[in-house]
Amino acid sequence: MRYKAHPDIALTPDEATYEMELLDHDFYLFHDVETGSPALLRRVEPQVYEVDARPPTLTEAQARSRLDVAGEPFVFYVDAESGQGRVLYLRYDGHYGSISLMRPLDAPH
């Protein structure tokens, strides 16, 4: 498992789209300034985006199970222990990866 965390900076969906395009990613985890909650922006088609702002609350094990069963490229959820927004995904090498929003007072894992 590879863990990554980036700062929990509040963005609008348009700002998140800009950041995602700069990074050339298919999804982008961010803190939605409008809702005050973690949100995930995903590319549905070229130049078509969707914001998911209602993630389920799961443990990492539950998220891993959903990822394995659903066959989706990633699972967006709120971690049951920490309350952080997270994305669990399958990496190019077949291992799991986890991205979380790191609150300013949180220490990196």
C-alpha positions in Angstrom: 0.0 0.0 0.0 1.3 3.4 -0.9 -0.1 6.4 1.0 -0.1 10.0 -0.1 -1.6 13.1 1.6 -2.0 16.6 0.4 -3.2 19.7 2.2 -6.9 20.1 2.9 -7.3 23.4 1.1 -10.9 24.5 0.3 -11.5 24.9 -3.4 -14.5 25.5 -5.7 -15.3 22.7 -8.2 -13.9 25.0 -10.9 -10.6 25.5 -9.0 -10.4 21.7 -8.5 -11.0 21.2 -12.3 -8.1 23.6 -13.0 -5.8 21.7 -10.5 -6.8 18.3 -11.9 -6.1 19.5 -15.5 -2.7 20.8 -14.5 -1.8 17.4 -13.0 -3.4 15.5 -15.9 -5.3 13.2 -13.5 -8.6 11.5 -14.0 -9.8 12.4 -10.5 -9.0 15.0 -7.8 -9.7 14.9 -4.1 -10.5 18.3 -2.6 -12.3 20.1 0.2 -15.4 21.8 -1.3 -15.6 25.4 -0.2 -19.3 25.5 -1.0 -20.3 22.4 1.0 -17.5 22.4 3.6 -17.0 18.6 3.0 -14.6 16.4 1.2 -15.4 16.0 -2.5 -14.1 14.2 -5.5 -13.9 15.5 -9.0 -13.8 12.9 -11.7 -13.4 12.9 -15.4 -16.4 11.1 -17.0 -15.5 11.8 -20.6 -13.0 14.3 -22.2 -14.1 17.7 -20.9 -17.0 16.3 -18.9 -16.6 16.3 -15.1 -18.6 15.1 -12.2 -18.4 16.1 -8.5 -19.1 13.5 -5.9 -19.8 15.2 -2.5 -21.5 12.4 -0.7 -19.0 9.8 0.1 -19.9 6.8 2.3 -18.1 6.4 5.7 -16.0 3.3 5.5 -12.9 1.7 7.1 -9.9 1.1 4.9 -10.8 -2.6 4.8 -14.3 -1.9 3.7 -13.1 0.5 1.0 -10.6 -2.2 -0.2 -13.4 -4.8 -0.4 -15.6 -2.4 -2.4 -12.7 -1.7 -4.8 -12.1 -5.4 -5.3 -15.8 -6.3 -5.8 -16.9 -3.3 -7.9 -14.1 -3.4 -10.4 -14.0 0.4 -10.3 -10.7 2.2 -10.7 -11.1 3.9 -7.2 -13.3 4.3 -4.2 -14.0 7.7 -2.6 -14.9 7.6 1.1 -14.7 9.3 4.5 -12.4 7.3 6.8 -14.4 6.0 9.7 -11.5 6.4 12.2 -10.0 9.8 11.1 -13.0 11.5 9.4 -10.7 12.4 6.5 -11.7 12.3 2.9 -9.8 9.5 1.1 -9.5 7.8 -2.3 -8.4 4.1 -2.5 -7.2 3.1 -5.9 -5.4 0.4 -7.8 -1.9 1.5 -8.9 -0.4 0.8 -12.3 1.7 -1.9 -10.6 -1.3 -3.8 -9.2 -0.8 -2.5 -5.6 -3.2 -0.3 -3.7 -2.7 3.4 -3.3 -4.4 5.8 -0.8 -4.8 9.5 -1.1 -6.1 11.6 1.8 -6.7 15.2 2.7 -4.3 16.2 5.4 -5.7 18.8 7.8 -3.2 21.5 8.7 -2.6 20.1 12.2 -2.3 16.5 11.0 1.1 14.9 10.7 1.8 13.0 7.5 1.5 9.2 7.9 
